[in-house]
Amino acid sequence: MKDGAAYEGGENGGKTEEGTDPARADYDTGLEGLSALCLNEAGDGLLVAEDNGHVYEFGLDGKLRNTFSFPSPNNSRDWEGITRAEDGTIYLCEERRREIYQLGKNHQDVTFISKGPSEAGAKENQGYEGIAAGPGVLYVCNQSAPFRVYSYSLQKAEWTTAFDADWAKSLSDIFYDSTDGTLWITDAKTQTLTQLKTDGTILKTYSISFVEKPEGFCRDTAHGTYWFVCDKKAKLHKVSKL
């Protein structure tokens, strides 16, 4: 697969069972282990986190612009979440060590912020899968055991439990929507996208079966689009209608 190769609609020559889907575009990246995505600081591209210490920058046309590497000394840095705050600050979460970081200026380095909770019996590779930036707070979702969303106060540097998501099968990403103050959560096993209040009250659930393994999600309100990343197929998916 070539970087930035794009096609419109579904996978069968741009067709779905219903015919051409003008509300969707899929992009083959040729990159393995893509885990999460967010808009870049300028809002004119995407930052995509990857399992082995890399962050990629793509244009909104699905074309790869740049690669940034932040491996740990033993190459165990597993970025599973990335988010942009209202002020443009970019944060990441690391799954296995359950830590959060801030991405530096020009994407040249990362700064450790905090190590979060790890519950008894939690599995190393089922840890922090997504991060979302709300007003003065970061929301972090734990994949499973428990299915839990934590909140981290940037001002107080304190962790609390926001809510449990016992309805989930595999929490894979979380996004804070500043337009209405809600959260969006993807589930990789059920291929669903759920919109919730910040206390965990479910508002609506959408099927996203066109993403084989939805690992990441963000909303681009300026352009009226929703973005997903699938690590199994190494694809970016852009839709204008859920």
Residue pairs with C-beta under 8 A, 6 or more apart in sequence:
1 28
1 29
1 30
1 234
2 28
2 30
3 29
3 30
3 31
3 63
3 64
4 27
4 29
4 58
4 61
4 62
4 63
4 64
5 27
5 28
5 30
6 25
6 26
6 27
6 28
6 61
6 62
7 13
7 14
7 25
7 26
8 14
8 20
8 21
8 22
8 24
8 25
8 26
9 15
9 16
9 20
9 21
9 22
9 24
9 25
9 26
10 16
10 21
10 24
10 26
10 210
11 26
14 20
23 239
23 240
23 241
24 210
24 237
24 238
24 239
24 240
25 62
25 237
25 238
25 239
26 235
26 236
26 237
26 238
27 58
27 62
27 235
27 236
27 237
27 238
28 234
28 235
29 48
29 56
29 58
29 62
29 64
29 234
29 235
29 236
30 234
31 48
31 50
31 56
31 64
31 234
32 50
32 51
32 231
32 234
33 50
33 51
33 52
33 231
34 48
34 49
34 50
34 56
34 215
34 216
34 229
34 230
34 231
34 234
34 236
35 48
35 49
35 50
35 51
35 78
35 79
35 80
35 81
35 129
35 215
35 216
35 229
35 231
36 48
36 49
36 79
36 80
36 81
36 82
36 83
36 130
36 131
36 173
36 215
36 216
36 229
37 46
37 47
37 48
37 49
37 82
37 216
37 217
37 218
37 227
37 229
37 236
38 46
38 47
38 82
38 83
38 84
38 90
38 175
38 218
39 45
39 46
39 47
39 84
39 218
39 220
40 46
40 47
40 57
40 84
40 90
41 84
41 88
41 90
43 220
43 222
44 59
44 60
45 57
45 58
45 59
45 60
45 65
46 57
46 58
46 59
46 60
46 218
46 227
46 236
47 55
47 56
47 57
47 82
47 84
47 90
47 103
47 107
48 55
48 56
48 57
48 58
48 82
48 216
48 229
48 236
49 55
49 79
49 80
49 81
49 82
49 92
49 216
50 56
50 79
51 78
51 79
51 80
51 231
52 71
52 75
52 77
52 78
53 69
53 70
53 71
53 72
53 75
53 77
53 78
53 79
54 67
54 68
54 69
54 70
54 79
55 67
55 68
55 70
55 79
55 82
55 92
55 103
55 107
56 64
56 66
56 67
56 68
57 64
57 65
57 66
57 67
57 68
57 107
58 64
58 65
58 236
59 65
60 220
60 223
62 236
62 238
66 107
68 107
68 108
70 77
70 79
70 109
70 110
71 77
76 96
76 97
77 94
78 94
78 95
78 96
79 92
79 93
79 94
79 95
80 93
80 94
80 95
80 127
80 128
80 129
80 130
80 215
81 92
81 93
81 128
81 129
81 130
81 131
81 132
81 140
81 141
81 173
81 174
81 216
82 90
82 91
82 92
82 93
82 103
82 131
82 216
83 90
83 91
83 92
83 131
83 132
83 133
83 138
83 175
83 176
83 218
84 90
84 133
85 91
85 133
86 133
86 135
86 178
89 102
89 103
89 133
90 102
90 103
91 100
91 101
91 102
91 103
91 113
91 131
91 133
91 138
92 100
92 101
92 102
92 103
92 110
92 131
93 99
93 100
93 101
93 128
93 129
93 130
93 131
93 140
94 100
94 101
94 128
95 125
95 127
95 128
95 129
95 143
96 124
96 125
96 127
97 115
97 127
98 115
98 116
98 117
98 118
98 127
98 128
99 112
99 113
99 114
99 115
99 116
99 128
100 113
100 114
100 116
100 128
100 131
100 138
100 140
100 152
101 110
101 111
101 112
101 113
102 110
102 111
102 113
103 110
104 110
104 111
113 152
114 152
114 157
114 159
116 128
116 140
116 150
116 152
116 159
117 150
117 159
117 161
118 127
119 142
119 145
119 146
119 148
121 145
122 142
122 145
122 146
123 144
123 145
126 142
126 143
126 144
126 145
127 142
127 143
128 140
128 141
128 142
128 143
129 141
129 142
129 143
129 171
129 172
129 173
130 140
130 141
130 171
130 172
130 173
130 174
130 175
130 185
130 186
130 216
131 138
131 139
131 140
131 141
131 174
132 138
132 139
132 140
132 174
132 175
132 176
132 183
133 139
133 176
134 176
134 178
134 181
134 198
136 153
136 154
136 155
137 151
137 152
137 153
137 154
138 151
138 152
138 154
139 149
139 150
139 151
139 152
139 162
139 174
139 176
139 183
139 198
140 149
140 150
140 151
140 152
140 174
141 148
141 149
141 150
141 165
141 171
141 173
141 174
141 185
142 148
142 149
142 150
142 171
143 170
143 171
143 172
144 168
144 169
144 170
144 171
146 164
147 164
147 165
147 166
147 167
147 168
147 171
148 161
148 163
148 164
148 165
149 161
149 162
149 163
149 164
149 165
149 171
149 174
149 183
149 185
149 200
150 159
150 160
150 161
150 162
151 159
151 160
151 161
151 162
152 158
152 159
153 160
162 198
162 199
162 200
163 199
163 200
164 200
165 171
165 185
165 200
167 202
168 185
168 187
168 190
169 187
169 188
169 189
169 190
170 187
170 188
170 189
170 190
171 185
171 186
171 187
172 186
172 187
172 188
172 213
172 214
172 215
172 216
173 185
173 186
173 214
173 215
173 216
173 217
174 183
174 184
174 185
174 186
175 183
175 184
175 185
175 217
175 218
175 219
176 182
176 183
177 183
177 184
177 195
177 219
177 221
179 221
181 198
182 195
182 196
182 197
182 198
182 203
183 195
183 196
183 197
183 198
184 193
184 194
184 195
184 196
184 217
184 219
185 193
185 194
185 196
186 192
186 193
186 194
186 208
186 214
186 215
186 216
186 217
186 228
187 193
187 194
187 214
188 213
188 214
188 215
191 207
191 208
191 209
191 211
191 212
191 213
191 214
192 205
192 206
192 207
192 208
193 205
193 206
193 208
193 214
193 217
193 242
194 202
194 204
194 205
194 206
195 202
195 203
195 204
195 205
195 206
196 202
196 203
197 203
206 242
208 214
208 228
208 242
210 237
210 239
211 228
211 230
211 235
211 237
212 230
212 232
212 233
213 230
213 231
213 232
213 233
214 228
214 229
214 230
215 229
215 230
215 231
216 227
216 228
216 229
217 226
217 227
217 228
217 229
218 226
218 227
219 225
219 226
219 227
220 226
220 227
224 240
225 238
225 239
225 240
226 238
226 239
226 240
226 242
227 236
227 237
227 238
228 236
228 237
228 238
228 239
229 235
229 236
229 237
230 236
230 237
